[in-house]
Amino acid sequence: MIDPHTKPDGELYADYHRRRWGGDGWTAPMKRMGRAEGAPYANWKIWPNTHHASRLLLEAGRHGLGDAVIGRLYRACYEEGENVSRKEVVAAVAREAGVPNGDEYVLSGKGTDELAAELANAATSGGRRVRAAPTFELRAGASPALAFSGARETDEWLSLLHEAAEAAKPSAGA
């Protein structure tokens, strides 16, 4: 979940950002990167509570449809101005993405305990706490994982990949 303390029905974009961070300036680089990739965040109205969307993602993953669902959720939230906090909206996403009985799954409330267990595991994974979405770990060979979070520019990705590759190289004296 992006922020489990978001109100159950989501919050207006501007209100949430003012309350949480004093404004939405932090989204400018993300929106710039999104525009370059064809995802301009053109109609982001609601900061969603992602409980129902996260439950659907667990179910979609069992059917190999996680990517289709996440893409549709992003379009609904950021481009179409839909409130993906609402079960009915998430159920429609499940139907559109072809998740077998996904709409019924979302509307039933199933998966809440499984989601809680997954979130608890992510929060303590490997002794590290995941505090932001997205969070990535690069692991190369026996070297320690390189962890980072947030949207990154292409040159930052290349630098991080290079750093992980260098860390994985055997020592000169080994």
DOSERO-940575 format. One record per residue: residue in three letters; y, x, z of N, C-alpha, C in turn. Coordinates in pm, whole numbers, padded with zeros to 5 digits, always signed. Layout:
ALAYXZYXZYXZ;...
//
This chain:
MET-00118+00085+00000+00000+00000+00000+00123+00088+00000;ILE+00220+00047-00075+00342+00126-00083+00408+00132+00054;ASP+00432+00019+00116+00489+00012+00250+00428-00108+00320;PRO+00333-00087+00410+00267-00201+00475+00361-00282+00564;HIS+00482-00233+00586+00578-00306+00669+00671-00393+00586;THR+00650-00395+00455+00727-00485+00370+00690-00628+00407;LYS+00787-00717+00406+00761-00857+00439+00649-00912+00351;PRO+00567-01002+00403+00451-01052+00327+00485-01105+00188;ASP+00601-01167+00172+00639-01220+00041+00723-01123-00040;GLY+00730-00997+00004+00813-00898-00064+00958-00913-00021;GLU+01042-00826-00074+01184-00829-00040+01266-00803-00166;LEU+01384-00859-00170+01471-00830-00284+01491-00680-00293;TYR+01486-00629-00415+01496-00486-00440+01614-00423-00366;ALA+01734-00475-00386+01855-00415-00326+01851-00424-00174;ASP+01807-00536-00120+01801-00553+00026+01703-00454+00088;TYR+01587-00439+00027+01487-00346+00080+01541-00204+00080;HIS+01598-00161-00031+01647-00024-00041+01762+00004+00055;ARG+01848-00094+00074+01956-00076+00172+01898-00063+00312;ARG+01804-00152+00346+01743-00151+00480+01665-00023+00504;ARG+01587+00019+00409+01496+00132+00429+01564+00267+00411;TRP+01647+00282+00306+01702+00414+00273+01854+00418+00259;GLY+01919+00303+00278+02064+00301+00262+02110+00283+00119;GLY+02018+00275+00026+02049+00257-00116+01930+00296-00201;ASP+01946+00280-00332+01832+00307-00421+01849+00433-00505;GLY+01933+00525-00460+01957+00647-00535+01831+00727-00564;TRP+01733+00721-00474+01610+00798-00493+01532+00751-00615;THR+01558+00629-00665+01481+00579-00779+01534+00629-00913;ALA+01652+00688-00917+01711+00731-01045+01621+00828-01123;PRO+01569+00935-01061+01481+01025-01138+01354+00954-01187;MET+01298+00867-01104+01178+00794-01142+01206+00704-01262;LYS+01320+00634-01258+01356+00547-01370+01384+00628-01496;ARG+01446+00743-01481+01473+00829-01597+01342+00874-01660;MET+01248+00918-01577+01118+00960-01630+01045+00842-01693;GLY+01055+00726-01631+00991+00607-01686+01045+00569-01822;ARG+01177+00573-01837+01238+00542-01968+01183+00633-02076;ALA+01169+00761-02044+01119+00858-02142+00975+00827-02183;GLU+00901+00757-02098+00761+00725-02126+00742+00580-02169;GLY+00853+00507-02188+00842+00368-02231+00826+00269-02117;ALA+00857+00310-01996+00849+00223-01879+00984+00228-01807;PRO+01082+00152-01855+01219+00167-01806+01252+00101-01672;TYR+01155+00034-01608+01185-00037-01483+01302-00134-01507;ALA+01296-00204-01617+01409-00285-01665+01434-00411-01584;ASN+01337-00459-01511+01354-00588-01445+01292-00586-01305;TRP+01313-00477-01233+01257-00459-01099+01344-00536-01002;LYS+01298-00655-00961+01375-00743-00874+01327-00742-00730;ILE+01197-00720-00712+01133-00735-00581+01065-00604-00542;TRP+01082-00564-00415+00999-00457-00359+00879-00531-00301;PRO+00761-00515-00361+00649-00600-00322+00574-00551-00199;ASN+00514-00646-00131+00409-00615-00036+00284-00608-00123;THR+00215-00496-00122+00108-00473-00218-00032-00507-00164;HIS-00038-00584-00057-00167-00617+00003-00262-00683-00098;HIS-00218-00790-00162-00306-00862-00255-00335-00778-00380;ALA-00236-00706-00428-00256-00619-00544-00357-00509-00512;SER-00351-00456-00392-00444-00350-00352-00586-00404-00338;ARG-00599-00526-00287-00732-00588-00281-00789-00605-00421;LEU-00704-00651-00513-00750-00668-00651-00791-00535-00712;LEU-00719-00430-00684-00755-00299-00738-00892-00253-00690;LEU-00925-00280-00565-01059-00247-00516-01165-00322-00596;GLU-01143-00450-00617-01240-00532-00692-01244-00489-00838;ALA-01131-00465-00898-01126-00424-01039-01198-00292-01060;GLY-01187-00202-00963-01254-00073-00972-01405-00087-00981;ARG-01458-00188-00917-01604-00210-00923-01649-00251-01063;HIS-01555-00297-01145-01586-00343-01280-01529-00248-01386;GLY-01479-00133-01343-01422-00038-01438-01290-00083-01497;LEU-01219-00170-01427-01096-00228-01480-00972-00189-01400;GLY-00984-00085-01319-00871-00044-01236-00748-00007-01317;ASP-00766+00068-01425-00651+00108-01507-00584-00012-01572;ALA-00663-00106-01622-00606-00226-01684-00525-00306-01583;VAL-00578-00317-01462-00509-00394-01358-00381-00324-01315;ILE-00387-00194-01292-00266-00124-01246-00157-00131-01352;GLY-00195-00117-01478-00097-00128-01586-00033-00265-01590;ARG-00115-00368-01574-00063-00505-01577+00023-00533-01454;LEU-00017-00482-01337+00065-00500-01217+00201-00434-01233;TYR+00202-00312-01287+00329-00242-01309+00419-00320-01403;ARG+00363-00367-01514+00446-00444-01609+00501-00570-01542;ALA+00415-00640-01468+00459-00763-01403+00573-00735-01306;CYS+00559-00633-01223+00658-00603-01120+00785-00542-01176;TYR+00770-00436-01254+00885-00354-01293+00952-00397-01423;GLU+00878-00462-01512+00936-00498-01641+00960-00648-01656;GLU+00878-00729-01589+00889-00874-01603+00953-00942-01483;GLY+00980-00866-01376+01045-00922-01259+00959-01015-01175;GLU+00827-01005-01191+00736-01090-01113+00723-01036-00970;ASN+00691-01126-00879+00670-01088-00740+00520-01071-00716;VAL+00473-00946-00727+00330-00920-00710+00287-00920-00563;SER+00374-00967-00475+00335-00994-00336+00257-01125-00329;ARG+00280-01212-00425+00224-01347-00422+00082-01349-00478;LYS-00007-01414-00404-00147-01425-00447-00158-01484-00588;GLU-00078-01586-00617-00088-01654-00746-00055-01559-00861;VAL+00044-01473-00841+00082-01376-00944-00029-01274-00963;VAL-00085-01226-00853-00192-01126-00860-00318-01189-00921;ALA-00345-01316-00890-00460-01384-00950-00443-01394-01102;ALA-00321-01421-01147-00294-01426-01292-00317-01289-01355;VAL-00277-01183-01287-00302-01047-01336-00452-01024-01349;ALA-00529-01068-01251-00675-01052-01255-00733-01120-01379;ARG-00686-01243-01407-00734-01315-01526-00697-01240-01653;GLU-00570-01198-01662-00522-01130-01783-00595-00998-01807;ALA-00632-00930-01700-00700-00800-01712-00851-00816-01731;GLY-00901-00939-01719-01043-00964-01741-01134-00928-01626;VAL-01082-00927-01504-01166-00897-01387-01255-01020-01360;PRO-01387-01005-01370-01475-01119-01348-01451-01185-01212;ASN-01416-01312-01215-01388-01390-01094-01279-01326-01008;GLY-01197-01240-01067-01093-01171-00993-00988-01264-00935;ASP-00956-01370-01011-00856-01464-00959-00908-01533-00834;GLU-01035-01573-00836-01095-01636-00718-01099-01538-00601;TYR-01132-01413-00631-01136-01309-00528-01000-01296-00459;VAL-00895-01287-00538-00760-01272-00482-00722-01393-00399;LEU-00744-01512-00453-00703-01634-00384-00784-01657-00256;SER-00907-01604-00250-00994-01625-00133-00954-01540-00013;GLY-00885-01430-00037-00852-01340+00073-00960-01237+00100;LYS-01066-01235+00017-01172-01136+00036-01117-00995+00019;GLY-01185-00900+00083-01150-00760+00066-01048-00706+00165;THR-01000-00791+00255-00898-00746+00350-00953-00638+00443;ASP-01073-00657+00496-01132-00556+00585-01161-00427+00510;GLU-01212-00439+00387-01240-00320+00306-01111-00243+00277;LEU-01005-00315+00246-00876-00250+00220-00827-00178+00345;ALA-00838-00242+00461-00794-00178+00586-00871-00049+00610;ALA-01001-00050+00583-01082+00071+00601-01040+00180+00502;GLU-01014+00143+00377-00970+00240+00276-00836+00301+00314;LEU-00744+00219+00362-00612+00269+00402-00623+00363+00522;ALA-00708+00328+00618-00728+00415+00734-00786+00548+00691;ASN-00880+00546+00598-00940+00669+00547-00835+00755+00475;ALA-00753+00691+00392-00649+00766+00319-00547+00827+00415;ALA-00518+00756+00523-00418+00803+00618-00465+00925+00695;THR-00595+00945+00702-00648+01059+00778-00732+01152+00692;SER-00731+01132+00563-00815+01208+00471-00801+01358+00490;GLY-00913+01422+00522-00915+01567+00536-00823+01619+00645;GLY-00791+01536+00743-00702+01580+00849-00555+01575+00809;ARG-00527+01532+00687-00388+01520+00640-00354+01372+00630;ARG-00233+01341+00657-00190+01202+00645-00123+01181+00510;VAL-00166+01078+00440-00100+01038+00317+00018+00951+00357;ARG+00139+00993+00322+00259+00922+00366+00341+00866+00251;ALA+00303+00892+00128+00383+00846+00015+00291+00811-00101;ALA+00342+00726-00188+00268+00691-00309+00354+00728-00429;PRO+00294+00790-00524+00158+00841-00525+00147+00974-00452;THR+00028+01006-00405-00002+01135-00345-00113+01199-00427;PHE-00096+01327-00456-00192+01400-00539-00241+01523-00464;GLU-00363+01562-00493-00418+01688-00444-00475+01763-00563;LEU-00431+01885-00581-00489+01972-00683-00581+02069-00613;ARG-00702+02077-00662-00802+02165-00602-00864+02245-00716;ALA-00863+02375-00702-00922+02462-00804-01012+02563-00735;GLY-01138+02559-00768-01231+02652-00705-01236+02632-00555;ALA-01245+02743-00483-01255+02738-00337-01118+02744-00270;SER-01011+02749-00350-00878+02759-00291-00842+02631-00217;PRO-00753+02641-00118-00711+02521-00046-00640+02425-00141;ALA-00650+02297-00111-00587+02196-00196-00436+02209-00188;LEU-00372+02186-00300-00226+02181-00309-00190+02034-00314;ALA-00125+01983-00210-00093+01841-00202+00056+01819-00224;PHE+00087+01711-00294+00227+01673-00316+00233+01525-00346;SER+00351+01468-00334+00365+01325-00357+00489+01297-00441;GLY+00493+01176-00492+00608+01131-00568+00598+01159-00717;ALA+00685+01093-00790+00692+01113-00935+00744+01254-00963;ARG+00689+01316-01065+00725+01454-01099+00758+01465-01247;GLU+00854+01551-01277+00887+01583-01416+00773+01665-01475;THR+00763+01667-01607+00657+01741-01676+00656+01887-01637;ASP+00774+01950-01631+00777+02093-01597+00728+02118-01454;GLU+00750+02023-01364+00697+02036-01228+00544+02028-01228;TRP+00488+01936-01307+00343+01927-01318+00285+02058-01370;LEU+00346+02111-01474+00297+02237-01531+00303+02349-01428;SER+00411+02355-01352+00425+02457-01249+00318+02441-01141;LEU+00294+02318-01097+00193+02292-00995+00053+02327-01046;LEU+00023+02293-01170-00107+02327-01228-00123+02479-01238;HIS-00017+02547-01278-00020+02693-01287-00044+02754-01147;GLU+00026+02702-01048+00010+02751-00911-00133+02732-00862;ALA-00192+02616-00890-00330+02590-00848-00426+02684-00921;ALA-00403+02707-01049-00489+02798-01126-00479+02940-01073;GLU-00358+02984-01040-00340+03118-00985-00410+03132-00850;ALA-00400+03029-00768-00464+03034-00636-00616+03039-00647;ALA-00670+02986-00757-00815+02983-00775-00872+03113-00830;LYS-00786+03201-00881-00834+03328-00937-00892+03415-00826;PRO-01002+03484-00855-01060+03574-00754-00963+03687-00722;SER-00967+03731-00598-00883+03843-00554-00926+03969-00627;ALA-00833+04065-00642-00861+04190-00713-00972+04269-00646;GLY-00981+04266-00514-01081+04346-00444-01207+04270-00410;ALA-01217+04146-00453-01332+04064-00413-01453+04089-00499;
//
